């Protein structure tokens, strides 16, 4: 009996539905097994990742400890403090991931006390280094306790990793078999239910779309990671530059402490400042005594882009009292001391001491080169350090001058005379040389004061001091011995040379034109007593006394003459 077409269609449809149901059930069961295998593989991979992260952070902690022990710098302990607290977190995470594996939990249980002992060992070694020094810490490290703990931890992790790697291989194989079986079922199902092809095509299209989105997200992540790495590289480079700048800054400060003159300070500046700014030209410009001009004191690199001498108000930094950055291609306000042909950048930093401008630090770049904000901050700090050093040198010169110079005549004082004479006597004794001593006294000085006043007398002493400073050798010194009495010390001068020198001074004084309040004063004359070492004494006091006695004889014999002891 033939079945009606309708029933055949219904039977075929029913058989098709039954076949599809069986295929769907089998596929679902197989897919469930596939997902289970995939989840287990993912968990195994997560365990391996956690173990690697745990070991990496433990190594970072040990590295930070070793860096601190070597350098004693707390900055090296930053990785130690950052990682040691996360070790227990990794162990707790591993314990959760291994909850269904008693053997792995047992192995993990041995890692926790080892980790605790290792962290304690790191902490104790740091404490020993901080309290007892490098040798004690090195002795503790040489005990190999830390190495044994690290080897045991590493061995335990390797055992867990080996077991998890084996499990991962087994689960991967199981996942592969499940995938193959599932593919076979799908292929058979597709052949049996050709009507489901459009749906499969739709699913495939959707999967392709998701893959494209995932690839795009991955590219974006890679790009973001590259940018992050680039920023990290730049930050590390900037940090290294800051460390180098700090070391150079400390070196420059130490060198400034040893400088006794402006020339030495300028040498230090020329040697150290260019190391802060490679390929950058620059110079130090100092104000003159009248405080209206600024002149180059020291320079380095190509400095022809600016004027070596310019007025104080031509520099915007000096005018404003704060740093000024002259930009590329004449953009914005520019200092007028820069040449018009200069198209680079110039950073001017005023050097101030107690609120007064003593000069300016200039840094010049050419082409597209520019100074970063970090370099500008370093330049400002350097300018402050140089200002302080130069101000201290200036103050030292002032104090030294005040301690050895007579404020009225500008000649050396009696204290310096005694020190200088003692030093020259020792040298003359070693070299078997003579020293000439001339005592000078202004004739009738008291009568001069009574007639014209003490201010006029001071004017005479000032003019006489200037005359003596300009009419003696560079190796000689002129001193104010007391009142109107002056003393000249002539190293390596014979008695005859000293007498000739005294006679020339006596004649020269007669031609002095002294004015007080724009009124000429009467001509002055001087009496001079001459003595010579070792002819008239073997000590400084003896020679000075001999010259002084000769001076009294000159005054007693009528003044305005030279008398030899």
C-alpha positions as CSV (number, residue, x, y, z in Angstrom):
1,X,0.0,0.0,0.0
2,X,1.5,3.3,-1.1
3,X,1.5,6.1,1.3
4,X,0.0,9.3,0.2
5,X,2.4,12.1,-0.8
6,X,1.3,14.1,2.1
7,X,2.2,11.3,4.5
8,X,5.5,10.7,2.8
9,X,6.3,14.4,3.2
10,X,5.2,14.3,6.8
11,X,7.3,11.1,7.4
12,X,10.2,12.5,5.7
13,X,9.9,15.7,7.6
14,X,9.5,13.7,10.8
15,X,12.5,11.5,10.1
16,X,14.4,14.7,9.2
17,X,13.3,16.3,12.5
18,X,14.3,13.1,14.4
19,X,17.7,13.0,12.7
20,X,18.2,16.7,13.4
21,X,17.2,16.1,17.0
22,X,19.7,13.2,17.4
23,X,22.4,15.2,15.7
24,X,21.6,18.2,17.8
25,X,21.6,16.2,21.0
26,X,24.9,14.6,20.1
27,X,26.4,17.9,19.1
28,X,25.3,19.5,22.3
29,X,26.8,16.8,24.4
30,X,30.0,16.9,22.5
31,X,30.1,20.7,22.6
32,X,29.6,20.5,26.4
33,X,32.6,18.2,26.7
34,X,34.6,20.6,24.4
35,X,33.8,23.5,26.7
36,X,34.8,21.6,29.7
37,X,38.1,20.7,28.2
38,X,38.6,24.3,27.0
39,X,37.8,25.6,30.5
40,X,40.3,23.2,32.1
41,X,43.0,24.2,29.6
42,X,42.3,27.9,30.3
43,X,42.5,27.3,34.1
44,X,45.8,25.4,33.6
45,X,47.2,28.2,31.6
46,X,46.1,30.7,34.3
47,X,47.9,28.6,36.9
48,X,51.1,28.7,34.8
49,X,50.7,32.5,34.4
50,X,50.2,33.0,38.1
51,X,53.3,30.9,38.9
52,X,55.4,32.9,36.5
53,X,54.1,36.2,37.9
54,X,54.8,35.0,41.5
55,X,58.3,34.0,40.6
56,X,58.9,37.3,38.7
57,X,57.8,39.4,41.6
58,X,59.9,37.4,44.1
59,X,62.9,38.0,41.8
60,X,62.0,41.7,41.7
61,X,61.9,41.9,45.5
62,X,65.3,40.1,45.7
63,X,66.8,42.5,43.0
64,X,65.6,45.5,45.0
65,X,67.2,44.1,48.1
66,X,70.5,43.5,46.3
67,X,70.4,47.0,44.8
68,X,69.9,48.6,48.2
69,X,72.7,46.5,49.8
70,X,75.1,47.6,47.1
71,X,74.2,51.3,47.0
72,X,72.4,51.9,50.3
73,X,69.9,54.0,48.3
74,X,66.2,53.7,49.4
75,X,65.1,54.2,45.8
76,X,66.3,50.6,45.1
77,X,63.8,49.3,47.6
78,X,60.8,50.5,45.6
79,X,60.4,47.2,43.7
80,X,60.9,45.3,47.0
81,X,58.0,47.2,48.7
82,X,55.9,47.0,45.5
83,X,56.1,43.2,45.1
84,X,56.5,41.6,48.5
85,X,52.9,42.4,49.5
86,X,51.5,40.7,46.4
87,X,53.2,37.3,46.9
88,X,50.5,36.1,49.3
89,X,47.8,37.3,46.8
90,X,49.4,35.1,44.1
91,X,49.5,32.1,46.5
92,X,45.8,32.6,47.4
93,X,44.8,32.9,43.7
94,X,46.8,29.6,43.0
95,X,45.0,27.9,45.9
96,X,41.6,28.8,44.4
97,X,42.6,27.6,41.0
98,X,43.9,24.3,42.3
99,X,40.9,23.6,44.6
100,X,40.0,20.4,42.6
101,X,43.6,19.0,42.6
102,X,44.7,17.8,46.1
103,X,48.2,16.8,45.0
104,X,48.9,20.3,43.6
105,X,47.4,21.9,46.8
106,X,49.8,19.8,48.8
107,X,52.7,21.0,46.7
108,X,51.5,24.6,47.0
109,X,51.3,24.3,50.7
110,X,55.1,23.7,50.8
111,X,55.6,27.0,48.9
112,X,53.9,29.3,51.4
113,X,56.3,28.7,54.4
114,X,59.2,28.9,52.0
115,X,58.0,32.2,50.7
116,X,57.4,33.5,54.2
117,X,61.0,32.5,55.1
118,X,62.4,34.1,52.0
119,X,60.6,37.4,52.6
120,X,61.9,37.3,56.2
121,X,65.4,36.7,54.9
122,X,65.1,39.7,52.5
123,X,63.8,41.9,55.3
124,X,66.4,40.8,57.8
125,X,69.3,41.4,55.3
126,X,68.0,44.9,54.5
127,X,67.8,45.6,58.2
128,X,71.4,44.4,58.7
129,X,72.6,46.6,55.8
130,X,70.8,49.6,57.3
131,X,72.1,49.0,60.8
132,X,75.5,47.3,60.4
133,X,76.7,48.2,56.9
134,X,77.6,46.6,53.7
135,X,80.1,44.0,55.1
136,X,77.6,42.5,57.5
137,X,74.9,42.3,54.9
138,X,77.3,40.7,52.4
139,X,78.2,38.2,55.1
140,X,74.6,37.3,55.6
141,X,74.2,36.9,51.8
142,X,77.3,34.7,51.7
143,X,75.6,32.3,54.1
144,X,73.6,31.0,51.1
145,X,70.4,30.9,53.1
146,X,68.6,33.1,50.6
147,X,69.9,31.1,47.7
148,X,68.7,27.8,49.2
149,X,65.3,29.2,49.9
150,X,65.1,30.6,46.4
151,X,66.2,27.2,44.9
152,X,63.6,25.3,46.9
153,X,60.9,27.8,45.8
154,X,62.0,27.5,42.2
155,X,62.1,23.7,42.5
156,X,58.5,23.6,43.9
157,X,57.2,25.9,41.2
158,X,58.9,23.8,38.5
159,X,57.2,20.7,39.9
160,X,53.8,22.4,39.7
161,X,54.5,23.8,36.3
162,X,55.6,20.4,35.0
163,X,52.4,18.8,36.3
164,X,50.2,21.6,34.9
165,X,52.0,21.5,31.6
166,X,51.3,17.7,31.4
167,X,47.7,18.4,32.3
168,X,47.5,21.2,29.7
169,X,48.9,18.8,27.0
170,X,46.3,16.1,27.9
171,X,43.5,18.6,28.0
172,X,44.6,20.1,24.7
173,X,44.6,16.7,23.1
174,X,41.2,16.0,24.6
175,X,39.9,19.3,23.4
176,X,41.3,18.6,19.9
177,X,39.6,15.2,19.8
178,X,36.3,16.7,20.9
179,X,36.6,19.4,18.2
180,X,37.3,16.8,15.6
181,X,34.3,14.7,16.6
182,X,32.1,17.8,16.8
183,X,33.3,18.8,13.3
184,X,32.4,15.3,12.0
185,X,28.9,15.5,13.5
186,X,28.4,19.0,12.1
187,X,29.5,17.8,8.6
188,X,27.1,14.9,8.7
189,X,24.4,17.1,10.1
190,X,24.9,19.6,7.3
191,X,24.7,16.8,4.7
192,X,21.5,15.5,6.3
193,X,19.9,19.0,6.8
194,X,20.9,21.0,3.8
195,X,18.2,23.4,4.7
196,X,20.3,24.6,7.6
197,X,23.0,25.9,5.3
198,X,21.7,29.5,5.2
199,X,21.7,29.5,9.0
200,X,25.3,28.1,9.1
201,X,26.3,30.8,6.5
202,X,24.8,33.4,8.8
203,X,26.6,32.1,11.8
204,X,29.9,32.0,9.9
205,X,29.3,35.6,8.7
206,X,28.7,36.6,12.3
207,X,31.8,34.8,13.4
208,X,33.9,36.6,10.7
209,X,32.5,39.9,11.8
210,X,33.4,39.1,15.4
211,X,36.9,38.0,14.4
212,X,37.4,41.3,12.5
213,X,36.3,43.2,15.6
214,X,38.6,41.2,17.7
215,X,41.5,41.8,15.3
216,X,40.8,45.5,15.3
217,X,40.7,45.6,19.1
218,X,44.0,43.6,19.2
219,X,45.6,46.1,16.8
220,X,44.4,49.0,19.0
221,X,45.7,47.3,22.1
222,X,49.1,46.7,20.4
223,X,49.2,50.3,19.4
224,X,48.3,51.5,22.9
225,X,51.0,49.1,24.3
226,X,53.6,50.5,21.9
227,X,52.7,54.0,22.9
228,X,52.9,53.1,26.6
229,X,56.3,51.4,26.0
230,X,57.5,54.5,24.2
231,X,56.4,56.7,27.1
232,X,58.2,54.4,29.5
233,X,61.4,54.5,27.5
234,X,61.2,58.3,27.4
235,X,60.6,58.4,31.2
236,X,63.5,56.1,31.9
237,X,65.7,58.3,29.7
238,X,64.6,61.4,31.5
239,X,65.2,59.7,34.8
240,X,68.7,58.8,33.8
241,X,69.3,62.3,32.7
242,X,68.1,63.6,36.0
243,X,70.4,61.3,37.9
244,X,73.3,62.4,35.7
245,X,72.3,66.1,36.2
246,X,72.2,65.5,40.0
247,X,75.7,64.0,40.0
248,X,77.1,66.8,37.9
249,X,75.3,69.4,40.0
250,X,76.9,68.0,43.2
251,X,80.3,67.8,41.5
252,X,79.9,71.5,40.4
253,X,78.9,72.5,43.9
254,X,82.0,70.7,45.4
255,X,84.3,72.4,42.9
256,X,82.8,75.8,43.6
257,X,83.6,75.3,47.3
258,X,87.3,75.0,46.4
259,X,87.4,78.1,44.2
260,X,89.3,81.1,45.6
261,X,89.0,83.5,42.6
262,X,86.6,84.5,39.9
263,X,89.0,83.0,37.3
264,X,88.8,79.6,39.1
265,X,85.0,79.8,39.2
266,X,84.9,80.6,35.5
267,X,87.1,77.6,34.8
268,X,84.7,75.3,36.7
269,X,81.7,76.8,34.9
270,X,83.3,76.2,31.5
271,X,84.1,72.6,32.4
272,X,80.9,71.5,34.0
273,X,77.9,73.4,32.6
274,X,78.4,72.1,29.0
275,X,78.1,68.6,30.3
276,X,74.5,69.4,31.4
277,X,73.5,70.5,27.9
278,X,75.4,68.6,25.1
279,X,75.3,70.3,21.7
280,X,74.1,73.6,23.3
281,X,76.2,76.8,23.2
282,X,76.2,79.2,26.1
283,X,78.0,81.6,28.3
284,X,78.1,83.5,31.6
285,X,77.7,87.3,31.3
286,X,78.5,89.4,34.3
287,X,77.6,93.1,35.1
288,X,80.4,95.6,35.3
289,X,81.3,97.8,38.2
290,X,79.0,100.6,37.1
291,X,76.1,98.1,36.7
292,X,75.0,99.4,33.3
293,X,76.8,96.9,31.0
294,X,76.9,93.1,30.8
295,X,80.1,91.5,29.5
296,X,80.9,87.8,28.7
297,X,83.0,86.2,31.4
298,X,83.2,82.6,30.0
299,X,81.6,80.9,27.0
300,X,81.5,77.5,25.3
301,X,80.3,76.3,21.9
302,X,79.2,78.6,19.1
303,X,78.5,81.9,20.8
304,X,78.7,84.3,17.8
305,X,75.0,84.6,17.7
306,X,74.9,87.2,20.5
307,X,76.8,90.3,21.5
308,X,79.8,89.9,23.9
309,X,79.0,93.2,25.5
310,X,75.5,94.8,25.8
311,X,73.5,97.1,28.0
312,X,71.7,95.8,31.0
313,X,68.2,96.6,29.6
314,X,68.8,94.8,26.3
315,X,68.2,91.4,28.0
316,X,64.6,90.8,28.8
317,X,65.5,88.3,31.6
318,X,67.5,91.0,33.4
319,X,64.8,93.5,32.8
320,X,62.0,91.3,34.1
321,X,64.1,89.6,36.8
322,X,63.0,86.1,35.7
323,X,64.0,83.6,32.9
324,X,63.1,84.5,29.4
325,X,62.9,82.0,26.4
326,X,63.7,83.5,23.0
327,X,61.8,81.3,20.5
328,X,62.6,80.1,16.9
329,X,62.4,82.5,14.0
330,X,61.9,85.7,16.0
331,X,58.5,84.6,17.4
332,X,57.4,86.6,20.5
333,X,59.6,89.1,22.3
334,X,63.3,88.6,21.8
335,X,66.3,90.0,23.6
336,X,67.9,92.8,21.5
337,X,71.4,91.6,22.4
338,X,70.9,88.6,20.0
339,X,72.0,89.1,16.4
340,X,69.3,89.6,13.8
341,X,70.6,86.7,11.8
342,X,70.2,84.2,14.6
343,X,67.0,82.2,14.1
344,X,67.5,79.6,16.8
345,X,66.4,79.7,20.4
346,X,68.1,81.4,23.4
347,X,67.3,80.8,27.0
348,X,68.3,83.7,29.3
349,X,68.3,83.1,33.1
350,X,69.1,86.1,35.3
351,X,71.7,85.4,38.1
352,X,70.6,87.2,41.2
353,X,72.3,87.6,44.6
354,X,70.4,89.2,47.5
355,X,68.0,90.7,45.0
356,X,70.7,92.3,42.8
357,X,71.4,91.1,39.2
358,X,75.0,90.1,38.9
359,X,74.7,88.6,35.4
360,X,72.9,86.2,33.1
361,X,73.3,82.6,32.0
362,X,72.6,82.1,28.2
363,X,71.9,78.8,26.5
364,X,71.6,78.9,22.7
365,X,70.3,76.1,20.3
366,X,70.3,76.1,16.5
367,X,68.2,74.5,13.9
368,X,65.2,72.6,15.2
369,X,66.9,71.8,18.5
370,X,65.1,73.0,21.6
371,X,65.5,72.8,25.4
372,X,63.0,70.6,27.2
373,X,61.2,71.7,30.3
374,X,63.4,69.5,32.4
375,X,66.5,71.0,30.9
376,X,65.1,74.5,31.5
377,X,64.5,73.6,35.1
378,X,68.1,72.4,35.4
379,X,69.4,75.6,33.8
380,X,67.5,77.7,36.4
381,X,69.0,75.6,39.2
382,X,72.5,76.0,37.7
383,X,72.1,79.8,37.4
384,X,71.1,80.0,41.1
385,X,74.1,77.9,42.1
386,X,76.5,80.0,40.0
387,X,75.0,83.2,41.4
388,X,75.5,82.0,45.0
389,X,79.1,80.9,44.2
390,X,80.1,84.2,42.6
391,X,78.4,86.2,45.3
392,X,80.4,84.2,47.9
393,X,83.6,84.8,46.1
394,X,82.8,88.5,45.8
395,X,82.1,88.7,49.5
396,X,85.3,86.8,50.3
397,X,87.3,89.3,48.2
398,X,85.7,92.2,50.0
399,X,86.3,90.7,53.5
400,X,89.9,89.8,52.5
401,X,90.6,93.3,51.2
402,X,89.1,94.9,54.3
403,X,91.3,92.7,56.5
404,X,94.6,93.6,54.8
405,X,94.0,97.0,53.3
406,X,94.0,100.5,54.9
407,X,90.6,102.0,53.9
408,X,91.9,105.6,53.6
409,X,95.0,105.1,51.4
410,X,94.3,101.8,49.8
411,X,97.7,100.5,50.9
412,X,98.3,97.3,52.9
413,X,97.9,97.6,56.6
414,X,100.5,96.9,59.3
415,X,99.2,93.4,59.9
416,X,99.8,92.4,56.3
417,X,103.2,94.2,56.4
418,X,104.4,92.0,59.2
419,X,103.2,88.8,57.5
420,X,104.7,89.7,54.2
421,X,108.0,90.8,55.7
422,X,108.3,87.5,57.7
423,X,107.6,85.4,54.6
424,X,110.1,87.4,52.5
425,X,112.8,87.2,55.2
426,X,112.6,83.4,55.1
427,X,112.8,83.4,51.3
428,X,115.7,85.8,51.3
429,X,117.6,83.7,53.9
430,X,117.2,80.6,51.7
431,X,118.3,82.3,48.5
432,X,120.9,84.6,50.2
433,X,119.2,87.7,48.9
434,X,118.7,91.2,50.4
435,X,115.5,93.1,51.2
436,X,115.1,96.9,51.1
437,X,112.9,98.7,53.6
438,X,111.9,102.4,53.3
439,X,110.2,104.3,56.0
440,X,108.3,107.4,54.6
441,X,106.9,110.3,56.6
442,X,105.1,113.4,55.4
443,X,106.9,116.5,56.4
444,X,105.1,119.0,58.7
445,X,101.9,116.9,58.5
446,X,100.5,118.1,61.8
447,X,101.0,121.7,60.7
448,X,99.3,120.8,57.4
449,X,96.3,119.4,59.3
450,X,96.1,122.4,61.6
451,X,96.1,124.8,58.6
452,X,93.8,123.0,56.1
453,X,91.9,120.6,58.3
454,X,91.9,116.8,58.8
455,X,89.9,116.2,55.6
456,X,92.7,117.9,53.6
457,X,95.2,115.7,55.5
458,X,93.2,112.7,54.5
459,X,93.3,113.8,50.8
460,X,97.1,114.1,51.0
461,X,97.4,110.6,52.4
462,X,95.1,109.2,49.7
463,X,97.1,110.9,46.9
464,X,100.4,109.8,48.4
465,X,99.1,106.2,48.7
466,X,98.0,106.3,45.0
467,X,101.4,107.7,44.0
468,X,103.3,104.9,45.9
469,X,101.1,102.1,44.4
470,X,101.8,103.3,40.9
471,X,105.5,103.9,41.3
472,X,106.7,100.6,42.8
473,X,107.4,97.2,41.3
474,X,104.8,94.6,41.2
475,X,106.9,92.5,43.6
476,X,107.1,95.4,46.1
477,X,104.4,96.4,48.6
478,X,103.4,99.8,50.2
479,X,101.9,99.8,53.6
480,X,100.5,102.4,56.1
481,X,102.6,101.8,59.1
482,X,100.7,104.3,61.3
483,X,99.4,107.9,61.1
484,X,101.2,109.6,58.3
485,X,104.1,107.1,58.4
486,X,104.3,104.7,55.4
487,X,106.5,101.7,54.7
488,X,107.8,100.1,51.5
489,X,109.2,96.6,51.3
490,X,111.4,95.9,48.3
491,X,112.3,92.1,48.0
492,X,115.6,91.3,46.3
493,X,116.8,94.9,46.4
494,X,120.3,95.9,47.5
495,X,121.0,98.9,49.7
496,X,122.1,101.1,46.7
497,X,118.9,100.1,44.7
498,X,116.8,100.9,47.7
499,X,118.4,104.3,48.2
500,X,118.0,105.2,44.5
501,X,114.4,104.1,44.7
502,X,113.8,106.3,47.8
503,X,115.4,109.3,46.1
504,X,113.2,108.9,43.1
505,X,110.1,108.7,45.2
506,X,111.2,111.8,47.2
507,X,111.6,113.8,44.0
508,X,108.4,112.5,42.5
509,X,106.3,113.5,45.5
510,X,107.3,117.2,45.0
511,X,105.4,117.2,41.7
512,X,102.1,115.9,43.2
513,X,99.1,118.2,42.8
514,X,96.8,117.6,45.7
515,X,93.3,119.2,45.7
516,X,90.7,119.5,48.4
517,X,87.3,120.7,47.6
518,X,88.5,121.7,44.2
519,X,91.2,124.0,45.7
520,X,94.9,123.2,45.2
521,X,96.9,122.6,48.4
522,X,100.5,123.5,49.0
523,X,103.2,121.2,47.8
524,X,104.3,118.4,50.1
525,X,107.6,116.8,50.8
526,X,108.6,113.6,52.5
527,X,111.5,112.3,54.6
528,X,112.7,108.7,54.0
529,X,114.7,106.3,56.1
530,X,116.4,103.3,54.4
531,X,117.5,100.0,55.8
532,X,118.4,96.7,54.3
533,X,118.3,93.0,55.4
534,X,120.6,91.5,56.5
535,X,123.0,94.5,56.6
536,X,121.0,96.4,59.3
537,X,119.3,93.4,61.0
538,X,118.5,89.8,60.7
539,X,114.8,90.0,61.9
540,X,111.9,92.0,60.6
541,X,111.6,94.1,63.8
542,X,115.3,94.9,63.6
543,X,115.2,96.1,60.0
544,X,112.1,98.1,60.6
545,X,113.6,99.7,63.7
546,X,116.7,100.6,61.7
547,X,114.7,102.2,58.9
548,X,112.6,104.1,61.5
549,X,115.8,105.4,63.2
550,X,117.1,106.5,59.8
551,X,113.8,108.3,59.2
552,X,114.1,110.2,62.5
553,X,117.6,111.3,61.5
554,X,116.2,112.5,58.2
555,X,113.6,114.6,60.0
556,X,116.2,115.9,62.5
557,X,118.6,116.9,59.7
558,X,116.1,119.1,58.1
559,X,113.5,116.8,56.4
560,X,112.9,116.3,52.6
561,X,115.8,113.9,52.4
562,X,116.9,110.2,52.3
563,X,119.0,108.9,55.1
564,X,120.5,105.4,55.3
565,X,120.7,103.4,58.6
